[in-house]
Amino acid sequence: MGYSYSGIVDGLKVFYSSMHQLNVEIGTFEHKYNNIISDAIFDTRDSSGWSLTFIKRVRGNVLCIPIQKGYRFAIIGDKEYNAFIEYFGIGSGKGQFSIKEFVDYLDKQIPAEYRLSDNKRKVILKYNKLDNDSDGIYPVGVKNWGVIHARNPELPEDKYHRTAKNLLKTKELYPDIYNAIKDIDITIIYGKHPGENTETIKAGKMDYRN
């Protein structure tokens, strides 16, 4: 019988509640353990199972841990346990390590309130690009396809519209913008560097209907 552990992480429930209030499904926070600093990504998009992924700063090593129902941190199997102790550089000798203590320590590092920032947006795109058309995080422009089609009636109606991936990216990175445009055929154009319209768009001062 292989290794098996499942323990509740209460902090994830509070963290998820804060994510839910923002209407996002991917959240991230900083995690430190055994002199290893990671970006932890809590991904709740898959209804069949959530995950907590650690990405090691500088080196980029990745460790993905399933989060079972009830916010349970789960390591099932010797292969998964060995990947866990290797990632965190944990000694496996008797008395050297307690996974319960690790989970308790993790719990204390999870913020009660999730606040998006440019650094967190970069972490999210490092974990998942969301939209292959652009790996930028800064909104630099908009395309209102309804207006474009009205001004250019020769354009085929079945082409030149917002993509689902562009809307998903906006939802996860800028939920306020998402709420403003979700019912309008608008593409948010992203750049790797801020543009002259970036702050206007981020502040919700852009007239999206024109």
N, C-alpha and C positions, 0 to 999 in steps of 0.2 A: 504494500500500500504506500503510495507516494505522499509527499508533503501536502498538508491542507491547512489553510487558515482563513478565517473570515471574521472581521471585527468591525463594529459600527464606528463611523467617523461622524459625530454629531455636527461638527463644523461645516461639513459639506451640505447638510440640510439648510442651514442658515445662509450659506453662500449661494446655494441654488435659489433660495427665495429672493435674494437680492438680484441675481441674474434674471429671474422671471419677471421682476418688476421692471427691468430694463427691456424685456422682451428679446433677450439674447439666449443662445443655447450653448455657446462656448465661452468659458471664463478662464482667467489665468491669474496666478499669484506666484510670488517668489517663495521658494522652499530651500531651507538649509539643513543639512545633516552630515555629520562626520566630515566637515570641511568641504563638502560638495554643495555648490550652489546650483540650483535648477530652476527652470521655469516650469511650473506645474500647470497643466491644461486640463480643465474639467469639461469634457465633451458629453453633452446630454442629447445630442441630435438623434441617436439611434434608439428607437423605442424598445428594441430587443435587448439592449444592454448598454449602459454608460461606461465611461472609462476615465481614468486619471493618468495622464501621460506626463512623464518627467523628461525634460530636455536639458542636458547638462550644458551649462554655460561654457563658452570657449570651445570645448571639445565637440559638443553637439551629440553625444551619446543619447540614446532614447530608451526609455523603459515605460511600457504600457501596462497598467494594472486595471483589471475589471472592477467596476463598482456595481455590486449586486443590489437588488431591491432592499430598501431599508438603509441605504447609504453605507453598505458594507464593503470594506476594502478586502479584496479576495486574492489569495495566492494559492492556486490549486496545481499541484504537481511538482516534482523535483526540478524539472527543467525551468519552470517559472521561478521557483525559489532561488535556484542558482543564478539566474539572470538578475534577480533582485539584489542578492548579496554582492554580486560582482559589480553592479552599477554603483552601489553605495560603499564599496570597499569594506564590507563587514566581515569580521572574523567569525568563523563558524564553530569555534571551540565551545565547549560547555561553559556556561556562565558568562560568555563574552557578549551575548546579544539576546535581547527579548523583543520579538516582533510587536508585542502588545505595547511596550514602551515606545517603539518607533511610531506606532499608530497614534498613541497619546500625544507624542511630540508633534506629529503631523497636524493633529487636530488643533493644537495651539497656534499653528502658523497660518491657518486659514482665516482670511479677513471676514469679518461679519458683513461688511458692505463692499460690493463690487463696484469699482469706479473705472471706467474706461479712460485710457490715456494713449498718446501716440506710441509709447514704448510697448504697452500691452497689445496694441493693434499690430505692431511689428512681430511680436511673439506669436500671435494668432496666425498670421500669414506664414510665419516660419513653420508652424505646425501643419497648416492647411491653406493653400493659396486661395481657395474658395472660388476664384475666377481666373482661369488661365490666360485671359486677355491682358491682365495687368497685375503686377505684383506690388504696385504702389499703394500707399495707405492714405494719401492726401487727395481729397476731392478737389479737382481743379476746374471742372466744368460740368455742364449738364446737356443732355440732348432730349428735347421733348419731341417724341416721335409723332404725336398727334399733330403738332404744329408743322413739323417737317413734311408730313404727308399732305397736309392741307395746302402748303405752299408749293409742293411739288407733286401734283396729281398724277404725273406719269410714273411715279414710283410704284412698284407692285405692292399690293396690300399685304401679301403674305411674307414680305421681307422687311427688314429694317425696323426692328422693334427691340425693346429691352429683353435681355436674356434672363433666365431664371437665376443663373449664377451671379450676374451683376446685382440682382435684387438681394440674393442671399448674402453677398459680401457687404452690401450696405446695411442689411439687417444686423449682422454681427459686429460691424465696426462702428456704425453710426445709427443706432436705433431711432434717434429723434428724426433724422433725415428719412429713414425708412418709413416711419409713421406718416410723414408728410407726403411721400410719393408712392406708397404701395398700391394705391388705386389709380395711378396715372402712368401712362406708358412713357416713363422717363428712365434714361440711362445716366448713371453718375459716372463721369470720367475720372479715373484715378491716375495720379502721377507719383513718381518716387520722391519728388520734392514739392513743397507748397507752391501754389501759383497765386496770381493776383486775386483770384476769386475764392481761394480756399477758406479764409476766415469768414467771408460772407456766407458761403454754403454751410460751413460748420455751425454758424450761429443761427441758421434757419431764416436768414434774411433774403435769400434768393427767391425771386418770383418764378416758381417752377412751371407755371402755366404758359409762360411766354417763350 
